[in-house]
Amino acid sequence: MKDKKALYAVILAGGVGSRFWPLSRQMAPKQFLKVISDESLIQRTISRIKKLIPVKRILIVTNVNYIHEIKRQLSNFKIPDKNIILEPEAKNTAPAVALVARNLFLQDPASLMVVLPADHLIFNDKLFINAIVKAKNLAENGYLVTLGVIPKKAMTGYGYIKTARKIDHGINGYLVEKFIEKPSQDKISKFIKRKNYFWNSGIFIWKTSIILEEIKKYLPQLYKRINLISPNKNFEAIWKKIAPISIDYGILERSRKVAMIPAKFDWSDIGSWQSLKDILKKERAGKIIKADSLDIDSKNILVWSKDRFIATMGLKDVIIVDTPDALLVCRDDYSEKVRKIVEFLKNKKREEHIFHKTVSRPWGSYTVLETGSGFKIKLVEIEPKKRLSLQLHHRRAEHWVVVEGRAKVTYKKKTKYIDSNQSIYIPADMPHRLENPLKNKPLKIVEVQTGNYLEEDDIIRLQDDYKRIKVD
Amino acid sequence: MKDKKALYAVILAGGVGSRFWPLSRQMAPKQFLKVISDESLIQRTISRIKKLIPVKRILIVTNVNYIHEIKRQLSNFKIPDKNIILEPEAKNTAPAVALVARNLFLQDPASLMVVLPADHLIFNDKLFINAIVKAKNLAENGYLVTLGVIPKKAMTGYGYIKTARKIDHGINGYLVEKFIEKPSQDKISKFIKRKNYFWNSGIFIWKTSIILEEIKKYLPQLYKRINLISPNKNFEAIWKKIAPISIDYGILERSRKVAMIPAKFDWSDIGSWQSLKDILKKERAGKIIKADSLDIDSKNILVWSKDRFIATMGLKDVIIVDTPDALLVCRDDYSEKVRKIVEFLKNKKREEHIFHKTVSRPWGSYTVLETGSGFKIKLVEIEPKKRLSLQLHHRRAEHWVVVEGRAKVTYKKKTKYIDSNQSIYIPADMPHRLENPLKNKPLKIVEVQTGNYLEEDDIIRLQDDYKRIKVD
């Protein structure tokens, strides 16, 4: 940490993104989805900022539940493990920013931070970097700087910034008069005719010391609690007491140090299927087809599926998102209401908003192919060199048939290798462990469970690489 | 066959019903679907007519491909096997009627026939029986009698009948002036204001001898070919040469003996999803929901699924039909165009129009749960007391895990019983046979196939209860 005035990226990646249901789930939120390219949104965000900031200064704040997925998605970037900061529970953005700012201040008091949402879309990387560099210069003068995107059209659902006078620092920066959170359609129509209204991009640049001062001033309870946290110690109990609040509402709407740099890049918070639809490339008649499908005479539709054949006819302004266990069909202007569906599922104690049918695990994934009376069939995929916990089940036996790769099975205190086209039977109460011993090839097994109780909680873990107690 | 002037039911059940895709498939046509109740359409048709005609006089004409499904669906009715007449290929209705009429005439020259489509909906059984009885009386006087349904609204897609003068037999019957096949909306609006236009129900009653005379007169080629067929002998070669033609077009539109009985029952040919929608009971806002689903603010929608959770929002006049491998979403007025989708699939040599994901077999069914590189996972269900062929595969091995019931496995020339939670390995080239030895319980096994070629045609059959050569 030798660079004076070094700039750190702080990527906020703790969101649950229920607005992209059924593609997003609680355990597969928007930032981890590949909605626009082969890179997920968080991967795109890192790829973009690392053109300016070395990976050792890229910090990620996320929910503890996402640790394995984050590591999987970050593996190619070589971001140090210690740069991943885990929130024990989601508390909105102000506590996350405060936590990182405080840790960073202890290590590097002269540092600056650029706070970036993990799940937004930005298209012109050069314009983006230019804006950050300008904002950094302004931030060095003690401002809390936001990037204000020049509005391209009258978008509802966004936050707007009204600027005041220009700042005299040889930079094209403005003082901020006020933030307007999701204004009405009428107001927006007026805003975009003027030159002093911008979209709030949620990208902020400031000196670590200044944001801490402002937190102390405007959110003193949060400041106090954050200071109780000892680096490298468990802070679950302290975190629990912290009140959730956004950095926008908690600090930016109150502080007198807020400035804005106008930014020209194409930007979207893709807060709904409709806003994604606005951005994706259209075929003839405004159609976006990301599926094996046939359409007859539809206009302006989005069809999204990986699994099945979809035929559409005569539709207009409709969004269809198909996943193995849940399907969404809605008119465009209802896509903001997807949260209501997620709430419904939550209230009914269902799982279609929590997991996908293929459930991600630290060691790989599993898919329940079929459930019947007294049996369950799973396809289990174990990544190279990974292994499940040493475990036993009281109430079920398991048949494993290896269909791809090679399995190393610990069983009856012995170790056995099982190749493709071989099988093994694990009776109830028998400690066992499944491992992929190969370096470059996934292991796939079909697991047939039989017994009178086949839930995930019938796992007694004797040892686990991932320090898990309850869930496999 | 002692009854003089005995009435026989001839149920036409050879249709492919592509208009109900994706619920209907070539191998699961409309007549076999349970669209309105726990009985399939053909089961409803039989239940209805057997109030008037004993099962020994109920004949079914169907395609040879449907023999196993017909037997499965007819098992509770105790219709003799010999009453099922198999067409080697579909030739439309006139050849089917001619074939049955000729066979029937040889057995019972004084007989009458009531010809019934297997896949229409009729709601009031009493009115239906009354109409048949009246029609029979008229038919005994030498008429070809059709039932004309009193039109309830201006339906396109139906055939219409225009009646001429009343017939003097003390019966409310009319001579038919002409048939109008699918008239325009304009014409229909005029028709339904008058009293002499009716829907052509496709239900016909006539003396066997009279229809044969008329076939001889108007379709002499067909008559000649039908007479070449020897009862109980293979007639594939003769059948191949027969030209397809409908009984309506071939006979009824030409014969001078055609009469009509007005019928008051509620009737629909349910020729499309839209027409089914017209008939099914609506919830609030005209919604028909046959699925695990949540709707917000939609109007007049049909949602049909057995598998997954479906969320709909803000839709109007939309039909959604979801199956495990194909999904249809269309506006109501496009539902007549479903054939186009089926044609597309046919042209692309796909299978989503032929089979369902769960494929019906004479011994039960199988579902492909997953296919990967070098493996295929199936759930196989064998009905009580049924067995697969004695077979071997050159290019694949099979692991079977019994998950329900008991399997009798013939293997290495020995017989072995395998119970739930046990498994067996069948290497390539090993003759084997799988059987459900139990009387009342299905057998379910998970079959994991491994090998470099996993298609259905790698089956060498050594013996088969169902006389099949190619497909398992």
Interface residues (C-beta under 8 A of the other chain):
Chain A: P22 L294 I296 D297 S305 R308 F309 I310 A311 T312 M313 G314 L315 V318 I320 D322 P324 D325 A326 L327 L328 V329 C330 R331 D333 Y334 S335 K337 V338 K340 I341 F344 L345 R350 E352 T367 L369 E370 G372 S373 G374 F375 I377 L379 A397 H399 V401 V403 E404 S420 N421 S423 Y425 K444 V446 V448 T450 G451
Chain B: P22 L294 I296 D297 S305 R308 F309 I310 A311 T312 M313 G314 L315 V318 I320 D322 P324 D325 A326 L327 L328 V329 C330 R331 D333 Y334 S335 K337 V338 K340 I341 F344 L345 R350 E352 T367 L369 E370 G372 S373 G374 F375 I377 L379 A397 H399 V401 V403 E404 S420 N421 S423 Y425 K444 V446 V448 T450
